[in-house]
Amino acid sequence: MVYIMDEKAAISVEEALKGKGYVFVDIRSEGEYEDDHIEGAHNMALFNNEERARIGTIYKEDRNEAKLEGIRVASSKLEVLYTKIKDLSSEYERVVVYCWRGGMRSRTVVAFFRALGMGNVLQLEGGYKAYRSMVNNYLEKDVEELTFVVLHGRTGVGKTEILKKLSKRGIHTVDLEAHASNSGSVFGRIPFGGRGPSQ
């Protein structure tokens, strides 16, 4: 039996990001997730790094065999995936599932959960690639319409405290040190406890 998703089963990146009470589930491998993901997304890998590589290798030789291997691997994880997504589904208005391009991984997972009656589980159209494209487009074009004020000074003069106070007043701020998990040349990653983020 083939379950075909209805049109309402997918949501655009722009609509999903504006939605209140929405949560993202990234079903890509842990390596893909660590490389970058939508902020706040839960990683529930359908295939881990090794499984994804193995299925990819098989796919180059025999697509049907790769699909069978994907089914074998994914089926062993459905119970855990079901429990986690069911919990999110009861906590959030919408659960938005994505993979790299909005392809087979997310489409299959969403169709499965919708077939089980979870109508608030949606697929992100275009997947993470669409999100990345939107971010790049924003940085290349839309960001030019903003006015930036750079706060700078010596280490320890209180720049971060000023940013926190401005943020509490509703002023948009970007704390580059916090995002990079790096306090610069003097303290580096010490205040953040180790490894920084990827891109």
N, C-alpha and C positions, 0 to 999 in steps of 0.2 A: 504494500500500500504506500502510495506517495502522498505526503501531506503538503499541500500548497498553501503558503502563507497568504492571508488576505492583505490588501493594501494597508490596512490600519496597523499591521504588524511591524512596519518600519517607520523610522522618524529621522528627520534631517538633523545634522549637527547643530545648526543654528537653533532649531526648535528645542532640541534636547538640552542645550546649554542654558536656554532661557527658562526652562521648566522648573517649577518649584516642587520640591518633594521627589526629585528624580535622583537615581543613583546609577552609576556606571559599573558594569562588570566587564573586565578585560579578560577574554578567554584565550589570549595568546600565551605562548610559553613564558616562563619566568625571565628568560633572557630578553625577549622582545619587550616585556613589561619594564624591566630594569633599564633598558635603553631609553625608553620614554613611554609615557602613557598620559591619559587625561587625568588631570589632578583630582585626587580623591577616589579614583576608580579602584575597585576590589579586583585583585588578580585571582582568577579561578581557572588556571591553565587546563585546557582540554587535552593538550599534549605538552609534556615537559620538553626541555631542550633536546634530549637524546631521542625521544619518541618523534618529535617533529623532524629532526634530521634524518632518522631512519625512514619515515614515511616519504619524505622528500626524495630520498635516494631511490626508493622503490617506484615512486611516481615517474621518474625519468625513464624507467624500464617498462613499467606496466601500470597504467592508470587504474585499471580495475583491481589489481592486487593491492595497490596503495589505498584504495577506498576500503577494501576489506580489512586491511591492517588498521586503518583509522577507526573503523567500526569496532574492531577487537579492543583497541586501546581505550576508546571513548566509553564503550559500554561498561568497562570495569570501574569507571568514575561517575557514572550517572547517579548512583544513590547519594553520594556525598554532594555532588553538584545540585541535585534536587533539593536536599535539605538546606543548603546555603542559600540558594535562590528563592526557595519558598519563604525562608525567614526574611530576606530582603523584600520580597513581594508583599509580605504582610506589614512591613515597616514603612515602605515607601510607596508613593502614588504610582510611579513607573520605574521599572528596572530596565535599563538600556544596555543591551549586550553588544559588544563589538569585538571584531578580530582585525586583521590587517586591512583588508579591502572591503569588508562587508560581504564576504564570500561564503564559502561552504561551512566553515566552522560556526560562525555566528548564526547563519541562516538555519542550520540544522538544529542547533541548541534552542533557538527561539521557537522554531516549529514544534519541537518536542514539548517544550513547556506550555505553549499555547494549546497543543493537543490535550494536555493534562488539565486544561481549564484555567491556566494563569494568563488571562487576557491582558494583564498590565506589563507583561514582558515583551519588550520591543527590540528590534534590530536597528543598530545605527547604520543609516544609509552611507555607503562608501567606507565604513569602518574608520580605523585610526588614520588611514591615509587621507580621508576627507577632513578630519579634524586638523591634521598637520597642514594640509593645504589652506584651510581657513586661517590658521595662525600665521602662516607665511604670508598670505595675502594681506592680513591685517598689518603685519610688521613692515611690509613693503609699501603699502598705500595708505591705509586708514590712520596709522600712527602719526602721519604728517600733520593731521588736524589737531593734535594735542600740543599743549604747551608744557614743557618740562622745566623744573627748577632743580638744579643739582646742589645737594647739600654736601659740602666737603670740609675737611679739617684734619688736624692731627689725631693720632690714635688716642682714645680715652677722653676726648672733649665732650662726648655725649650726643653724637649724631644719631645713634640708634634710639636713644630716649626721646629725642625730638620727633623722630619718625613715628614712634609709638603714640606720642601725644597728638600728633597731627591725624593719625589714623583714627584715634578715639573720637576726634571731632568730625569724622566723616570725610576727611580729605584723603584722596587716593594717594597711596605711597607705594614705593617699591624699595624694599630693603635688599639690596644686591648681596650683601654679606650673608643674610639669612637664606636667600635662594641658592647661593653658591655653597652654603655651609663652610664658609671660609672668612675669617676675620682679617685677612690681608697678611702682609709680610711679617708682622710682629707675632701674632698669635696663631695664624693659619687656621687649621681645623680643630685646634684644641678645645675651644668652647662648644663645638658641635659634636664632639665625640667620634671623630674618625672620618670615614669615607664620605665624600660629597656626592651630589647628584650627578646623573649623566647629563646629556644635552638639555 
